[in-house]
Amino acid sequence: MDVNKAGTVRACFESYVRQDRDRAERLIGDSFVFTSPQDDHIDRAAYFERCFPTMGRLRRHELLHVTPTDGDDVFVLYEYELTTGEVFRNAEVLTVRDGQIEEAQVFFGGRFDD
């Protein structure tokens, strides 16, 4: 079990927000698998091609909860605002081993109104 898996997850989200691909590539394992309602078990190369560059659609991105489990997983709840002003919340389960993220499972939420 990685004792600083929450820190790894936070650093990876920060690299996404800053679009720091070099840092993200160090944090995401070679066998990384990404699943969301739009992407079914895509590999690391497809993730960096399709998903990583999407920060330009967002005005802001904020981690609300980063909760590690007793195993390798970290649950994350975050909120983001599109450039259109719409606000959404998503949840993810990320698997961290040896300081790298090996899997991300994304669960989309609906529009969030205060």
C-alpha positions as CSV (number, residue, x, y, z in Angstrom):
1,M,0.0,0.0,0.0
2,D,1.3,3.5,-0.9
3,V,1.3,5.6,2.2
4,N,1.1,8.9,0.3
5,K,-1.4,7.8,-2.4
6,A,-3.6,10.9,-1.7
7,G,-0.6,13.1,-2.3
8,T,0.0,11.4,-5.6
9,V,-3.6,11.9,-6.6
10,R,-3.5,15.6,-5.6
11,A,-0.3,16.1,-7.6
12,C,-1.8,14.5,-10.7
13,F,-4.9,16.7,-10.6
14,E,-2.6,19.7,-10.1
15,S,-0.6,18.7,-13.2
16,Y,-3.8,18.5,-15.2
17,V,-5.0,21.9,-14.0
18,R,-1.5,23.4,-14.9
19,Q,-1.3,21.3,-18.0
20,D,2.1,20.1,-16.9
21,R,2.3,16.9,-19.0
22,D,5.9,16.1,-18.0
23,R,4.8,15.8,-14.3
24,A,1.6,13.9,-15.2
25,E,3.6,11.4,-17.2
26,R,5.8,10.7,-14.1
27,L,2.7,10.2,-11.9
28,I,0.8,8.0,-14.3
29,G,2.0,4.4,-14.7
30,D,2.8,2.8,-18.0
31,S,0.0,0.3,-17.7
32,F,-2.6,3.1,-16.9
33,V,-6.2,2.4,-17.8
34,F,-8.8,5.1,-17.9
35,T,-12.6,4.5,-17.9
36,S,-15.4,7.0,-18.0
37,P,-18.9,7.1,-19.5
38,Q,-17.2,8.5,-22.7
39,D,-14.0,6.3,-22.7
40,D,-14.1,2.6,-22.1
41,H,-10.8,1.3,-20.7
42,I,-8.5,3.5,-22.8
43,D,-4.8,3.2,-22.4
44,R,-2.2,5.8,-21.3
45,A,-1.5,7.1,-24.8
46,A,-5.2,7.6,-25.6
47,Y,-5.7,9.3,-22.2
48,F,-2.9,11.8,-22.9
49,E,-4.3,12.4,-26.4
50,R,-8.1,12.7,-25.6
51,C,-8.5,13.6,-22.0
52,F,-5.4,15.4,-20.6
53,P,-5.7,18.5,-23.0
54,T,-9.3,19.3,-22.0
55,M,-8.4,21.9,-19.3
56,G,-9.1,24.6,-21.8
57,R,-12.8,24.0,-21.5
58,L,-12.7,24.8,-17.8
59,R,-12.7,28.1,-15.9
60,R,-11.9,26.3,-12.6
61,H,-11.4,22.8,-11.1
62,E,-11.5,22.2,-7.4
63,L,-10.9,19.0,-5.4
64,L,-13.6,18.7,-2.7
65,H,-12.6,15.4,-1.1
66,V,-9.6,13.1,-1.5
67,T,-10.2,10.0,0.6
68,P,-7.8,7.0,0.5
69,T,-9.0,3.5,1.3
70,D,-7.1,0.8,3.2
71,G,-6.1,-0.7,-0.1
72,D,-4.6,1.0,-3.2
73,D,-7.7,3.1,-4.1
74,V,-8.4,6.8,-3.5
75,F,-11.9,8.3,-3.9
76,V,-12.1,11.8,-5.2
77,L,-15.0,14.2,-5.5
78,Y,-14.4,17.4,-7.5
79,E,-16.2,20.3,-8.9
80,Y,-15.5,22.2,-12.1
81,E,-16.9,25.1,-13.9
82,L,-17.0,25.2,-17.7
83,T,-16.1,28.4,-19.6
84,T,-19.9,28.6,-20.3
85,G,-20.5,29.0,-16.5
86,E,-22.1,25.6,-15.9
87,V,-20.9,23.8,-12.8
88,F,-20.6,20.0,-12.5
89,R,-19.4,17.5,-9.9
90,N,-17.7,14.2,-10.7
91,A,-16.3,11.3,-8.6
92,E,-13.4,9.1,-9.4
93,V,-11.7,6.0,-8.0
94,L,-8.0,6.1,-8.7
95,T,-5.7,3.1,-8.0
96,V,-2.2,4.1,-6.8
97,R,0.7,1.7,-6.6
98,D,4.3,2.5,-6.0
99,G,3.7,6.3,-6.3
100,Q,1.9,6.1,-9.7
101,I,-1.7,6.0,-10.8
102,E,-2.5,2.8,-12.5
103,E,-6.2,3.1,-13.1
104,A,-8.9,5.8,-13.1
105,Q,-12.6,5.1,-13.0
106,V,-14.6,8.3,-13.6
107,F,-18.3,8.7,-12.7
108,F,-20.0,11.8,-14.2
109,G,-22.3,13.9,-12.1
110,G,-25.0,16.2,-13.3
111,R,-25.0,20.0,-13.3
112,F,-24.5,21.3,-9.8
113,D,-26.5,24.4,-8.7
114,D,-25.7,26.0,-5.3
